[in-house]
Amino acid sequence: MITKNLDVVYFVSAFPRNDLRYSIRSVAKNLEYRRLWIYGGKKYDIQPDGYVRNMQQIGANKWDKVRNMYRQVCMNNSISEDFIMFHDDFFIMKKVNEIKPEIRGTFEEHIQQVESKFGDKLTPYTSLLRNTSKLLEEQGHTTLSYELHKPFIFNRQKLLAILNMYSREHCIRSIYGNVYGLGGEKTHDVKIFNDDPAFDYKKEPILSTDNSVTVEGNKHWEYIMSKFSERCKYEHLP
């Protein structure tokens, strides 16, 4: 889908890391879009086109918080009907004006990838993948994994319907993609890990970072910061 008439919506934790600043700079520099929104927390000098403060929800677990923010976006008629879901560890490294559906393959393939790389370290995550795959299969849907560390385009009304139909902990973007039959080209993930020397990250138009990467002196993080060293229009000095 062409992005120039779509809003970018960031889902950010209550107390964001410095990733957010560079992610926003990358969007302002390299992505065609309409307006930029932040849901969650932000640094004091960052002033997006739209901001909804959504701090820690007492008693809510991670998934409840995520679903609550999604639902707030769906109900906000000031946001474009189709919007680009963004996180603060996504970076647009080259000019982008279109975002298409992409998949990691089937859930079975995705789980095999994760287990071959991390072993049993990510058991709760693979359980989430398996539960989502099982649910989709039981309902007669395809079981493709859309769980890539990249921006994803949602329609607000369609997403709200998904949130109303599926109330448990599931992979929301994969439920959405399979229920609505988005299809998509199979591709690799773009999240940078320090122990993956074979990943040629400098060729990628979009990157994502692991928390272990975004530290001073890390070569991957230094590369990303060097590409976005200048302030963008959303940063205002006090």
N, CA, C and O of each residue as an XYZ file, in Angstrom:
952
protein
N       0.839     -1.198      0.000
C       0.000      0.000      0.000
C       0.873      1.247      0.000
O       1.860      1.323      0.731
N       0.504      2.224     -0.825
C       1.211      3.503     -0.850
C       0.989      4.213      0.490
O      -0.123      4.221      1.018
N       2.042      4.800      1.028
C       1.997      5.293      2.414
C       1.724      6.796      2.564
O       1.489      7.258      3.680
N       1.749      7.552      1.495
C       1.767      9.014      1.639
C       0.518      9.590      2.309
O       0.572     10.684      2.870
N      -0.603      8.871      2.257
C      -1.827      9.365      2.895
C      -2.142      8.657      4.207
O      -3.240      8.792      4.747
N      -1.169      7.902      4.715
C      -1.385      7.139      5.940
C      -0.676      7.786      7.124
O       0.384      8.391      6.970
N      -1.267      7.653      8.297
C      -0.627      8.121      9.526
C       0.300      7.036     10.080
O       0.015      5.842      9.986
N       1.395      7.477     10.649
C       2.289      6.600     11.404
C       1.865      6.672     12.864
O       1.733      7.763     13.419
N       1.651      5.513     13.494
C       1.248      5.478     14.897
C       2.268      4.651     15.670
O       2.417      3.451     15.438
N       2.969      5.311     16.594
C       3.940      4.642     17.450
C       3.260      4.097     18.698
O       2.477      4.788     19.349
N       3.575      2.837     19.021
C       3.169      2.234     20.291
C       4.423      2.179     21.158
O       5.349      1.418     20.878
N       4.444      2.990     22.208
C       5.670      3.202     22.978
C       5.408      2.892     24.445
O       4.309      3.127     24.947
N       6.418      2.362     25.134
C       6.294      2.107     26.570
C       6.186      3.431     27.325
O       6.465      4.497     26.775
N       5.786      3.351     28.566
C       5.581      4.563     29.365
C       6.853      5.390     29.496
O       6.797      6.618     29.567
N       7.996      4.717     29.528
C       9.265      5.427     29.688
C      10.214      4.973     28.576
O      11.009      4.054     28.774
N      10.131      5.617     27.404
C      10.868      5.143     26.225
C      12.376      5.336     26.332
O      12.863      6.242     27.009
N      13.099      4.455     25.642
C      14.540      4.586     25.525
C      14.854      5.612     24.446
O      13.949      6.184     23.837
N      16.141      5.841     24.216
C      16.552      6.829     23.226
C      16.332      6.347     21.792
O      16.490      7.119     20.847
N      15.964      5.056     21.627
C      15.669      4.514     20.298
C      14.620      5.375     19.596
O      14.712      5.635     18.396
N      13.620      5.812     20.368
C      12.486      6.529     19.787
C      12.934      7.740     18.996
O      12.421      7.997     17.907
N      13.872      8.476     19.526
C      14.345      9.696     18.855
C      14.886      9.375     17.459
O      14.559     10.057     16.487
N      15.708      8.343     17.372
C      16.324      8.006     16.090
C      15.333      7.329     15.149
O      15.420      7.480     13.931
N      14.409      6.597     15.712
C      13.366      6.009     14.886
C      12.521      7.094     14.227
O      12.231      7.018     13.033
N      12.127      8.102     15.001
C      11.326      9.200     14.456
C      12.125      9.977     13.413
O      11.574     10.377     12.388
N      13.401     10.192     13.660
C      14.232     10.859     12.669
C      14.259     10.082     11.355
O      14.235     10.666     10.272
N      14.311      8.756     11.471
C      14.357      7.926     10.265
C      13.046      8.018      9.488
O      13.052      8.033      8.257
N      11.929      8.081     10.201
C      10.626      8.215      9.551
C      10.519      9.576      8.857
O      10.120      9.662      7.695
N      10.879     10.636      9.585
C      10.792     11.988      9.027
C      11.666     12.145      7.784
O      11.326     12.895      6.868
N      12.770     11.449      7.760
C      13.715     11.578      6.648
C      13.382     10.676      5.465
O      13.542     11.079      4.313
N      12.920      9.459      5.740
C      12.879      8.457      4.668
C      11.516      7.871      4.327
O      11.408      7.136      3.345
N      10.477      8.164      5.095
C       9.167      7.575      4.817
C       8.180      8.636      4.366
O       8.113      9.715      4.956
N       7.410      8.340      3.321
C       6.305      9.212      2.934
C       5.084      8.840      3.780
O       4.689      7.675      3.823
N       4.488      9.826      4.451
C       3.359      9.568      5.337
C       2.588     10.863      5.528
O       3.011     11.913      5.044
N       1.450     10.799      6.235
C       0.615     11.982      6.445
C       0.949     12.665      7.770
O       1.418     13.803      7.772
N       0.720     12.000      8.877
C       0.986     12.555     10.205
C       1.607     11.483     11.090
O       1.504     10.288     10.812
N       2.253     11.933     12.158
C       2.920     11.014     13.071
C       2.317     11.139     14.465
O       2.254     12.232     15.029
N       1.873     10.008     15.017
C       1.263      9.951     16.331
C       2.110      9.097     17.272
O       2.816      8.184     16.843
N       2.025      9.414     18.556
C       2.639      8.571     19.582
C       1.586      8.222     20.622
O       0.907      9.103     21.151
N       1.452      6.932     20.913
C       0.634      6.443     22.015
C       1.574      5.858     23.058
O       2.364      4.967     22.746
N       1.501      6.336     24.263
C       2.369      5.859     25.333
C       3.147      7.006     25.948
O       2.569      8.035     26.295
N       4.462      6.835     26.088
C       5.315      7.875     26.648
C       6.241      8.461     25.591
O       6.383      7.903     24.503
N       6.870      9.587     25.916
C       7.805     10.217     24.997
C       8.742     11.125     25.768
O       8.485     11.461     26.924
N       9.832     11.522     25.123
C      10.745     12.497     25.706
C      10.104     13.888     25.647
O       9.290     14.166     24.766
N      10.470     14.739     26.572
C       9.815     16.048     26.698
C       9.978     16.926     25.466
O       9.112     17.755     25.187
N      11.081     16.761     24.717
C      11.347     17.643     23.581
C      10.822     17.082     22.266
O      11.034     17.692     21.219
N      10.155     15.957     22.289
C       9.570     15.388     21.075
C       8.094     15.771     21.020
O       7.328     15.454     21.930
N       7.706     16.452     19.952
C       6.341     16.932     19.786
C       5.779     16.409     18.475
O       5.941     17.058     17.442
N       5.121     15.250     18.487
C       4.561     14.674     17.263
C       3.316     15.423     16.801
O       2.875     16.360     17.468
N       2.756     15.026     15.683
C       1.525     15.651     15.195
C       0.354     15.329     16.113
O      -0.567     16.132     16.257
N       0.390     14.166     16.726
C      -0.643     13.782     17.676
C      -0.043     12.954     18.793
O       0.862     12.155     18.552
N      -0.534     13.132     20.021
C       0.027     12.400     21.158
C      -1.078     12.018     22.122
O      -1.896     12.852     22.511
N      -1.095     10.740     22.506
C      -2.019     10.254     23.520
C      -1.174      9.626     24.622
O      -0.548      8.587     24.412
N      -1.155     10.246     25.778
C      -0.358      9.752     26.895
C      -1.017      8.511     27.478
O      -2.168      8.556     27.913
N      -0.302      7.433     27.486
C      -0.849      6.185     27.984
C       0.201      5.550     28.878
O       1.031      4.772     28.408
N       0.170      5.873     30.151
C       1.195      5.418     31.080
C       0.846      4.030     31.608
O      -0.071      3.382     31.103
N       1.571      3.579     32.617
C       1.384      2.234     33.140
C      -0.056      2.040     33.620
O      -0.587      2.861     34.368
N      -0.676      0.948     33.180
C      -2.023      0.621     33.606
C      -1.930     -0.375     34.769
O      -1.515     -1.519     34.583
N      -2.316      0.065     35.955
C      -2.180     -0.755     37.155
C      -3.016     -2.030     37.022
O      -4.206     -1.976     36.714
N      -2.379     -3.169     37.257
C      -3.068     -4.442     37.206
C      -3.147     -5.068     35.835
O      -3.577     -6.214     35.705
N      -2.736     -4.330     34.790
C      -2.815     -4.854     33.426
C      -1.502     -5.534     33.052
O      -0.423     -5.028     33.363
N      -1.598     -6.690     32.378
C      -0.378     -7.326     31.902
C       0.027     -6.731     30.552
O      -0.649     -5.851     30.019
N       1.127     -7.221     30.019
C       1.669     -6.676     28.765
C       0.632     -6.699     27.653
O       0.475     -5.714     26.931
N      -0.071     -7.807     27.508
C      -0.993     -7.945     26.390
C      -2.218     -7.055     26.566
O      -2.735     -6.514     25.588
N      -2.681     -6.900     27.787
C      -3.803     -5.995     28.038
C      -3.435     -4.567     27.654
O      -4.247     -3.839     27.082
N      -2.203     -4.173     27.974
C      -1.751     -2.817     27.652
C      -1.698     -2.606     26.142
O      -2.130     -1.574     25.629
N      -1.159     -3.602     25.442
C      -1.058     -3.501     23.978
C      -2.444     -3.417     23.363
O      -2.695     -2.562     22.514
N      -3.341     -4.292     23.780
C      -4.686     -4.307     23.214
C      -5.424     -3.007     23.523
O      -6.185     -2.514     22.690
N      -5.207     -2.454     24.702
C      -5.849     -1.201     25.063
C      -5.387     -0.064     24.147
O      -6.194      0.762     23.722
N      -4.089     -0.027     23.848
C      -3.591      1.026     22.958
C      -4.118      0.843     21.542
O      -4.497      1.814     20.887
N      -4.142     -0.399     21.069
C      -4.716     -0.661     19.744
C      -6.163     -0.185     19.682
O      -6.584      0.451     18.716
N      -6.917     -0.508     20.738
C      -8.332     -0.135     20.741
C      -8.498      1.391     20.742
O      -9.385      1.914     20.067
N      -7.670      2.093     21.478
C      -7.735      3.557     21.490
C      -7.476      4.133     20.105
O      -8.136      5.082     19.685
N      -6.513      3.554     19.404
C      -6.212      4.015     18.039
C      -7.406      3.758     17.125
O      -7.781      4.621     16.330
N      -7.999      2.579     17.236
C      -9.144      2.239     16.391
C     -10.302      3.215     16.584
O     -11.050      3.479     15.642
N     -10.457      3.747     17.783
C     -11.576      4.636     18.088
C     -11.266      6.100     17.813
O     -12.136      6.956     17.977
N     -10.046      6.399     17.399
C      -9.632      7.781     17.157
C      -9.858      8.140     15.687
O      -9.069      7.758     14.823
N     -10.924      8.864     15.412
C     -11.279      9.197     14.030
C     -10.367     10.245     13.397
O     -10.481     10.530     12.205
N      -9.472     10.813     14.183
C      -8.503     11.757     13.621
C      -7.338     11.032     12.941
O      -6.573     11.640     12.192
N      -7.211      9.740     13.206
C      -6.166      8.931     12.584
C      -6.701      8.359     11.276
O      -7.873      7.991     11.197
N      -5.866      8.281     10.261
C      -6.278      7.755      8.958
C      -6.882      6.358      9.109
O      -6.478      5.596      9.986
N      -7.847      6.026      8.256
C      -8.523      4.730      8.348
C      -7.530      3.575      8.277
O      -7.610      2.626      9.057
N      -6.608      3.663      7.349
C      -5.486      2.727      7.309
C      -4.289      3.444      7.913
O      -3.984      4.571      7.522
N      -3.608      2.811      8.858
C      -2.476      3.457      9.519
C      -1.294      2.504      9.584
O      -1.452      1.290      9.457
N      -0.105      3.068      9.784
C       1.122      2.289      9.841
C       1.507      2.093     11.298
O       1.829      3.059     11.990
N       1.477      0.855     11.769
C       1.872      0.545     13.139
C       3.390      0.560     13.240
O       4.088     -0.075     12.449
N       3.892      1.303     14.236
C       5.337      1.473     14.397
C       5.741      1.237     15.847
O       4.954      1.455     16.769
N       6.977      0.788     16.034
C       7.568      0.688     17.371
C       8.868      1.489     17.390
O       9.432      1.804     16.342
N       9.337      1.815     18.601
C      10.496      2.698     18.694
C      11.808      2.026     18.331
O      12.849      2.683     18.315
N      11.783      0.723     18.037
C      13.010      0.066     17.578
C      12.957     -0.292     16.092
O      13.691     -1.167     15.633
N      12.075      0.398     15.336
C      12.040      0.288     13.884
C      12.731      1.506     13.285
O      12.552      2.627     13.762
N      13.525      1.279     12.234
C      14.264      2.371     11.594
C      14.151      2.252     10.078
O      14.422      1.196      9.505
N      13.747      3.350      9.432
C      13.644      3.389      7.971
C      14.979      3.889      7.437
O      15.294      5.073      7.557
N      15.754      3.002      6.855
C      17.135      3.313      6.497
C      17.275      3.901      5.090
O      18.264      4.570      4.790
N      16.286      3.651      4.231
C      16.307      4.164      2.864
C      14.921      4.687      2.518
O      13.964      4.426      3.246
N      14.800      5.422      1.416
C      13.520      6.002      1.030
C      12.473      4.909      0.823
O      12.698      3.943      0.094
N      11.319      5.086      1.484
C      10.224      4.126      1.404
C       8.919      4.877      1.163
O       8.614      5.840      1.867
N       8.141      4.433      0.158
C       6.836      5.052     -0.089
C       5.721      4.014     -0.219
O       4.586      4.346     -0.559
N       6.061      2.759      0.057
C       5.078      1.681     -0.044
C       5.434      0.589      0.969
O       6.603      0.246      1.146
N       4.414      0.057      1.622
C       4.602     -1.051      2.552
C       3.638     -2.164      2.151
O       2.424     -1.965      2.113
N       4.188     -3.323      1.856
C       3.386     -4.466      1.432
C       3.345     -5.521      2.547
O       4.236     -5.563      3.395
N       2.310     -6.370      2.545
C       2.295     -7.478      3.508
C       3.480     -8.409      3.276
O       3.795     -8.756      2.138
N       4.123     -8.804      4.351
C       5.240     -9.740      4.277
C       5.094    -10.786      5.371
O       4.535    -10.511      6.433
N       5.596    -11.978      5.110
C       5.482    -13.065      6.077
C       6.842    -13.706      6.323
O       7.758    -13.574      5.511
N       6.963    -14.400      7.451
C       8.168    -15.182      7.762
C       8.014    -16.627      7.311
O       8.877    -17.465      7.573
N       6.908    -16.911      6.630
C       6.555    -18.275      6.266
C       5.395    -18.731      7.120
O       4.671    -17.903      7.673
N       5.205    -20.033      7.238
C       4.163    -20.549      8.123
C       4.623    -20.414      9.570
O       5.801    -20.173      9.833
N       3.696    -20.569     10.497
C       4.085    -20.549     11.910
C       5.057    -21.678     12.225
O       5.968    -21.510     13.036
N       4.863    -22.830     11.585
C       5.776    -23.946     11.811
C       7.202    -23.566     11.424
O       8.151    -23.861     12.151
N       7.344    -22.905     10.266
C       8.669    -22.462      9.825
C       9.240    -21.414     10.770
O      10.428    -21.439     11.090
N       8.393    -20.495     11.214
C       8.827    -19.442     12.125
C       9.335    -20.043     13.438
O      10.399    -19.664     13.928
N       8.589    -20.957     13.989
C       8.994    -21.592     15.250
C      10.314    -22.332     15.090
O      11.164    -22.287     15.979
N      10.489    -23.007     13.971
C      11.750    -23.710     13.715
C      12.918    -22.726     13.660
O      14.000    -23.009     14.176
N      12.693    -21.565     13.030
C      13.733    -20.532     12.963
C      14.126    -20.065     14.360
O      15.311    -19.964     14.680
N      13.124    -19.783     15.189
C      13.374    -19.279     16.537
C      14.105    -20.319     17.373
O      15.071    -19.997     18.064
N      13.649    -21.553     17.312
C      14.249    -22.591     18.145
C      15.661    -22.949     17.699
O      16.503    -23.296     18.527
N      15.928    -22.867     16.395
C      17.282    -23.155     15.917
C      18.258    -22.064     16.340
O      19.451    -22.322     16.500
N      17.751    -20.841     16.521
C      18.612    -19.716     16.889
C      18.753    -19.552     18.396
O      19.844    -19.274     18.894
N      17.648    -19.723     19.126
C      17.640    -19.414     20.559
C      17.447    -20.634     21.455
O      17.553    -20.515     22.675
N      17.169    -21.796     20.882
C      16.918    -22.968     21.707
C      15.681    -22.781     22.559
O      14.626    -22.400     22.052
N      15.804    -23.049     23.862
C      14.657    -22.942     24.778
C      14.558    -21.583     25.462
O      13.752    -21.410     26.377
N      15.370    -20.614     25.029
C      15.398    -19.319     25.710
C      14.095    -18.541     25.540
O      13.746    -17.731     26.399
N      13.381    -18.773     24.458
C      12.182    -17.992     24.171
C      10.924    -18.852     24.232
O      10.028    -18.696     23.403
N      10.850    -19.751     25.199
C       9.715    -20.679     25.296
C       8.364    -19.969     25.380
O       7.443    -20.381     24.675
N       8.184    -18.915     26.208
C       6.882    -18.226     26.225
C       6.501    -17.664     24.855
O       5.330    -17.679     24.476
N       7.497    -17.167     24.116
C       7.217    -16.612     22.790
C       6.788    -17.704     21.821
O       5.809    -17.530     21.095
N       7.504    -18.835     21.797
C       7.120    -19.907     20.886
C       5.763    -20.491     21.266
O       5.018    -20.940     20.395
N       5.435    -20.490     22.554
C       4.109    -20.935     22.978
C       3.033    -20.014     22.415
O       1.970    -20.471     21.998
N       3.316    -18.721     22.407
C       2.381    -17.752     21.843
C       2.182    -18.014     20.349
O       1.060    -17.961     19.845
N       3.282    -18.297     19.650
C       3.196    -18.600     18.220
C       2.367    -19.852     17.985
O       1.506    -19.874     17.105
N       2.625    -20.901     18.775
C       1.895    -22.163     18.611
C       0.402    -21.988     18.885
O      -0.433    -22.524     18.157
N       0.070    -21.238     19.933
C      -1.338    -21.033     20.270
C      -2.070    -20.266     19.170
O      -3.218    -20.570     18.846
N      -1.394    -19.274     18.604
C      -2.007    -18.504     17.516
C      -2.210    -19.379     16.292
O      -3.267    -19.337     15.661
N      -1.194    -20.175     15.952
C      -1.294    -21.076     14.802
C      -2.426    -22.083     14.986
O      -3.190    -22.345     14.057
N      -2.528    -22.643     16.184
C      -3.568    -23.635     16.468
C      -4.962    -23.023     16.327
O      -5.862    -23.636     15.753
N      -5.129    -21.826     16.848
C      -6.422    -21.148     16.766
C      -6.815    -20.900     15.311
O      -7.949    -21.168     14.913
N      -5.872    -20.388     14.521
C      -6.165    -20.108     13.116
C      -6.530    -21.387     12.358
O      -7.461    -21.401     11.553
N      -5.783    -22.455     12.628
C      -6.045    -23.727     11.953
C      -7.424    -24.265     12.318
O      -8.155    -24.748     11.453
N      -7.777    -24.180     13.601
C      -9.079    -24.669     14.055
C     -10.225    -23.911     13.392
O     -11.303    -24.467     13.183
N      -9.992    -22.644     13.062
C     -11.041    -21.823     12.455
C     -10.994    -21.850     10.931
O     -11.760    -21.144     10.275
N     -10.100    -22.660     10.365
C     -10.058    -22.824      8.918
C      -9.303    -21.749      8.172
O      -9.465    -21.602      6.960
N      -8.467    -20.982      8.889
C      -7.678    -19.939      8.247
C      -6.284    -20.467      7.884
O      -5.855    -21.512      8.372
N      -5.606    -19.736      7.036
C      -4.199    -20.021      6.790
C      -3.413    -19.753      8.068
O      -3.888    -19.060      8.967
N      -2.211    -20.306      8.139
C      -1.392    -20.152      9.352
C      -0.049    -19.539      8.975
O       1.004    -20.140      9.187
N      -0.103    -18.340      8.416
C       1.102    -17.611      8.042
C       1.532    -16.701      9.182
O       0.692    -16.123      9.873
N       2.827    -16.576      9.377
C       3.341    -15.703     10.437
C       3.717    -14.345      9.864
O       4.571    -14.239      8.985
N       3.067    -13.317     10.376
C       3.376    -11.927     10.008
C       4.245    -11.263     11.079
O       4.369    -10.038     11.113
N       4.840    -12.073     11.946
C       5.578    -11.547     13.096
C       7.000    -11.136     12.705
O       7.981    -11.736     13.145
N       7.083    -10.119     11.885
C       8.352     -9.510     11.485
C       8.539     -8.207     12.253
O       7.566     -7.546     12.615
N       9.791     -7.844     12.499
C      10.080     -6.589     13.193
C      10.133     -5.454     12.171
O      11.182     -4.864     11.909
N       8.969     -5.178     11.610
C       8.811     -4.157     10.586
C       7.477     -3.449     10.787
O       6.596     -3.980     11.463
N       7.313     -2.259     10.211
C       6.006     -1.597     10.254
C       4.937     -2.468      9.592
O       5.236     -3.269      8.707
N       3.697     -2.301     10.031
C       2.584     -3.105      9.527
C       1.379     -2.193      9.356
O       1.115     -1.347     10.210
N       0.651     -2.356      8.269
C      -0.510     -1.505      8.006
C      -1.790     -2.191      8.470
O      -2.091     -3.315      8.067
N      -2.536     -1.497      9.321
C      -3.838     -1.949      9.798
C      -4.924     -1.004      9.278
O      -4.670      0.178      9.045
N      -6.125     -1.535      9.101
C      -7.321     -0.724      8.940
C      -7.999     -0.631     10.302
O      -8.174     -1.649     10.970
N      -8.380      0.565     10.722
C      -8.875      0.742     12.087
C     -10.129     -0.087     12.366
O     -10.228     -0.705     13.426
N     -11.087     -0.113     11.439
C     -12.328     -0.844     11.671
C     -12.109     -2.355     11.654
O     -12.704     -3.086     12.445
N     -11.252     -2.811     10.748
C     -10.951     -4.243     10.682
C     -10.184     -4.685     11.925
O     -10.425     -5.768     12.459
N      -9.265     -3.847     12.379
C      -8.504     -4.181     13.583
C      -9.414     -4.224     14.807
O      -9.262     -5.097     15.661
N     -10.354     -3.292     14.897
C     -11.288     -3.290     16.028
C     -12.114     -4.572     16.048
O     -12.390     -5.124     17.114
N     -12.507     -5.040     14.869
C     -13.263     -6.292     14.791
C     -12.427     -7.466     15.299
O     -12.947     -8.347     15.983
N     -11.142     -7.482     14.969
C     -10.242     -8.533     15.447
C     -10.116     -8.481     16.965
O     -10.168     -9.516     17.630
N      -9.953     -7.284     17.513
C      -9.831     -7.133     18.964
C     -11.085     -7.605     19.681
O     -11.011     -8.157     20.779
N     -12.241     -7.385     19.055
C     -13.502     -7.821     19.660
C     -13.686     -9.333     19.559
O     -14.302     -9.943     20.433
N     -13.156     -9.939     18.500
C     -13.337    -11.376     18.296
C     -12.334    -12.216     19.077
O     -12.639    -13.333     19.497
N     -11.135    -11.672     19.268
C     -10.056    -12.442     19.884
C      -9.566    -11.695     21.121
O      -8.845    -10.703     21.016
N      -9.965    -12.181     22.283
C      -9.681    -11.447     23.515
C      -8.490    -11.998     24.284
O      -8.064    -11.387     25.264
N      -7.932    -13.148     23.863
C      -6.828    -13.746     24.599
C      -5.486    -13.271     24.046
O      -5.429    -12.430     23.149
N      -4.416    -13.822     24.597
C      -3.074    -13.459     24.164
C      -2.744    -14.168     22.856
O      -2.442    -15.361     22.846
N      -2.804    -13.425     21.756
C      -2.468    -13.969     20.450
C      -1.634    -12.940     19.690
O      -1.545    -11.776     20.083
N      -1.037    -13.386     18.612
C      -0.248    -12.494     17.757
C      -1.207    -11.684     16.898
O      -1.714    -12.186     15.895
N      -1.459    -10.450     17.277
C      -2.533     -9.661     16.674
C      -2.321     -9.468     15.174
O      -3.258     -9.620     14.390
N      -1.094     -9.133     14.772
C      -0.890     -8.856     13.344
C      -1.057    -10.124     12.509
O      -1.510    -10.048     11.367
N      -0.700    -11.291     13.058
C      -0.874    -12.541     12.317
C      -2.342    -12.967     12.275
O      -2.807    -13.481     11.258
N      -3.071    -12.759     13.369
C      -4.515    -12.994     13.336
C      -5.142    -12.129     12.252
O      -5.932    -12.613     11.441
N      -4.791    -10.864     12.241
C      -5.318     -9.906     11.263
C      -4.979    -10.352      9.838
O      -5.858    -10.418      8.979
N      -3.713    -10.654      9.594
C      -3.279    -10.995      8.243
C      -3.919    -12.253      7.702
O      -4.240    -12.323      6.516
N      -4.112    -13.260      8.559
C      -4.717    -14.511      8.112
C      -6.229    -14.423      7.978
O      -6.794    -14.945      7.017
N      -6.888    -13.775      8.921
C      -8.346    -13.643      8.861
C      -8.765    -12.855      7.621
O      -9.755    -13.193      6.972
N      -8.008    -11.801      7.293
C      -8.367    -10.979      6.141
C      -7.643    -11.387      4.865
O      -7.757    -10.704      3.847
N      -6.902    -12.486      4.906
C      -6.288    -13.038      3.704
C      -5.323    -12.103      3.000
O      -5.380    -11.957      1.779
N      -4.439    -11.469      3.755
C      -3.523    -10.501      3.158
C      -2.470    -11.148      2.261
O      -1.944    -10.499      1.357
N      -2.162    -12.414      2.502
C      -1.074    -13.023      1.737
C       0.234    -12.327      2.069
O       0.407    -11.827      3.180
N       1.145    -12.292      1.125
C       2.397    -11.581      1.347
C       3.603    -12.364      0.890
O       3.592    -13.593      0.831
N       4.647    -11.617      0.566
C       5.893    -12.228      0.131
C       6.681    -12.729      1.341
O       6.752    -12.062      2.373
N       7.269    -13.911      1.193
C       8.076    -14.470      2.268
C       9.426    -13.771      2.307
O      10.072    -13.594      1.275
N       9.850    -13.372      3.511
C      11.112    -12.656      3.646
C      11.745    -12.988      5.003
O      11.148    -13.684      5.825
N      12.940    -12.488      5.216
C      13.634    -12.708      6.481
C      13.339    -11.546      7.440
O      12.916    -10.468      7.023
N      13.571    -11.792      8.708
C      13.392    -10.735      9.697
C      14.597     -9.795      9.655
O      15.669    -10.171      9.180
N      14.414     -8.574     10.154
C      15.485     -7.562     10.065
C      15.935     -7.087     11.442
O      16.577     -6.043     11.552
N      15.612     -7.831     12.482
C      16.060     -7.462     13.824
C      17.540     -7.818     13.968
O      17.944     -8.944     13.678
N      18.341     -6.853     14.418
C      19.778     -7.050     14.555
C      20.088     -7.650     15.924
O      19.656     -7.139     16.958
N      20.839     -8.733     15.907
C      21.370     -9.321     17.133
C      22.894     -9.328     17.024
O      23.442     -9.530     15.941
N      23.565     -9.111     18.135
C      25.026     -9.031     18.119
C      25.692    -10.321     17.653
O      26.805    -10.290     17.129
N      25.022    -11.449     17.840
C      25.645    -12.733     17.522
C      25.268    -13.251     16.139
O      25.292    -14.458     15.903
N      24.922    -12.355     15.230
C      24.516    -12.767     13.885
C      25.393    -12.075     12.843
O      24.927    -11.152     12.175
N      26.645    -12.495     12.688
C      27.564    -11.812     11.777
C      27.194    -11.947     10.306
O      27.662    -11.165      9.478
N      26.351    -12.941      9.968
C      26.002    -13.170      8.568
C      24.955    -12.173      8.051
O      24.760    -12.061      6.841
N      24.293    -11.460      8.939
C      23.226    -10.542      8.544
C      23.838     -9.251      7.995
O      24.491     -8.506      8.726
N      23.622     -8.996      6.708
C      24.193     -7.808      6.060
C      23.240     -6.631      6.261
O      22.510     -6.247      5.347
N      23.256     -6.069      7.457
C      22.264     -5.065      7.842
C      22.355     -3.766      7.052
O      21.368     -3.035      6.968
N      23.508     -3.462      6.473
C      23.676     -2.189      5.761
C      22.936     -2.163      4.420
O      22.828     -1.106      3.798
N      22.434     -3.299      3.973
C      21.704     -3.358      2.708
C      20.196     -3.224      2.897
O      19.459     -3.084      1.921
N      19.735     -3.266      4.144
C      18.300     -3.319      4.415
C      17.657     -1.927      4.405
O      18.227     -0.981      4.948
N      16.464     -1.794      3.785
C      15.748     -0.513      3.828
C      15.089     -0.250      5.187
O      14.828      0.900      5.540
N      14.825     -1.309      5.939
C      14.223     -1.197      7.269
C      15.006     -2.091      8.224
O      15.348     -3.224      7.885
N      15.287     -1.575      9.416
C      15.982     -2.348     10.440
C      15.237     -2.270     11.762
O      14.438     -1.364     11.997
N      15.520     -3.239     12.613
C      15.046     -3.215     13.987
C      16.201     -3.639     14.876
O      17.115     -4.331     14.427
N      16.162     -3.223     16.141
C      17.288     -3.502     17.035
C      16.837     -4.253     18.286
O      15.747     -4.023     18.810
N      17.688     -5.139     18.742
C      17.539     -5.783     20.024
C      18.079     -4.834     21.100
O      18.938     -4.003     20.808
N      17.590     -4.947     22.328
C      18.043     -4.047     23.399
C      19.542     -4.124     23.639
O      20.156     -3.141     24.054
N      20.135     -5.283     23.380
C      21.576     -5.430     23.582
C      22.390     -4.659     22.563
O      23.589     -4.449     22.750
N      21.745     -4.235     21.482
C      22.436     -3.513     20.403
C      22.469     -2.022     20.657
O      23.465     -1.368     20.349
N      21.405     -1.472     21.210
C      21.274     -0.022     21.339
C      22.016      0.501     22.564
O      21.419      1.066     23.480
N      23.309      0.302     22.558
C      24.183      0.800     23.618
C      25.373      1.509     22.982
O      25.816      1.150     21.891
N      25.880      2.512     23.676
C      26.995      3.295     23.157
C      28.191      2.398     22.847
O      28.590      1.563     23.659
N      28.748      2.588     21.666
C      29.914      1.824     21.261
C      29.596      0.599     20.428
O      30.493      0.042     19.794
N      28.329      0.156     20.409
C      27.956     -0.981     19.581
C      28.003     -0.566     18.108
O      27.462      0.478     17.746
N      28.634     -1.360     17.268
C      28.847     -0.960     15.874
C      27.533     -0.818     15.098
O      27.414      0.042     14.225
N      26.565     -1.651     15.417
C      25.280     -1.564     14.730
C      24.556     -0.270     15.111
O      24.019      0.428     14.252
N      24.550      0.036     16.403
C      23.867      1.227     16.885
C      24.577      2.491     16.416
O      23.923      3.474     16.067
N      25.895      2.475     16.404
C      26.663      3.618     15.916
C      26.349      3.873     14.443
O      26.286      5.023     14.008
N      26.153      2.799     13.679
C      25.811      2.934     12.259
C      24.446      3.607     12.101
O      24.295      4.527     11.297
N      23.460      3.150     12.866
C      22.126      3.736     12.766
C      22.144      5.198     13.198
O      21.554      6.044     12.525
N      22.809      5.509     14.306
C      22.861      6.892     14.786
C      23.559      7.803     13.781
O      23.187      8.968     13.640
N      24.566      7.283     13.083
C      25.303      8.100     12.117
C      24.420      8.500     10.941
O      24.650      9.535     10.316
N      23.415      7.688     10.639
C      22.520      7.992      9.527
C      21.481      9.053      9.892
O      20.887      9.676      9.013
N      21.267      9.251     11.184
C      20.230     10.180     11.635
C      20.767     11.073     12.750
O      20.189     11.159     13.833
N      21.864     11.722     12.463
C      22.529     12.549     13.470
C      21.878     13.925     13.627
O      22.119     14.606     14.624
N      21.063     14.342     12.669
C      20.445     15.666     12.722
C      19.035     15.610     13.297
O      18.290     14.658     13.063
N      18.683     16.651     14.054
C      17.334     16.738     14.604
C      16.306     16.824     13.478
O      16.595     17.330     12.394
N      15.103     16.322     13.753
C      14.029     16.417     12.766
C      12.980     17.411     13.242
O      13.134     18.015     14.303
N      11.925     17.583     12.474
C      10.930     18.610     12.762
C      10.139     18.347     14.034
O       9.448     19.239     14.526
N      10.228     17.133     14.576
C       9.475     16.807     15.786
C      10.260     17.031     17.069
O       9.752     16.778     18.161
N      11.475     17.497     16.946
C      12.324     17.735     18.124
C      12.432     19.241     18.353
O      12.857     19.984     17.468
N      12.053     19.670     19.522
C      12.029     21.091     19.818
C      12.813     21.366     21.095
O      12.480     20.849     22.161
N      13.829     22.163     20.981
C      14.624     22.530     22.146
C      13.806     23.399     23.074
O      13.044     24.238     22.593
N      13.927     23.238     24.394
C      13.167     24.062     25.351
C      13.634     25.509     25.320
O      13.109     26.344     26.056
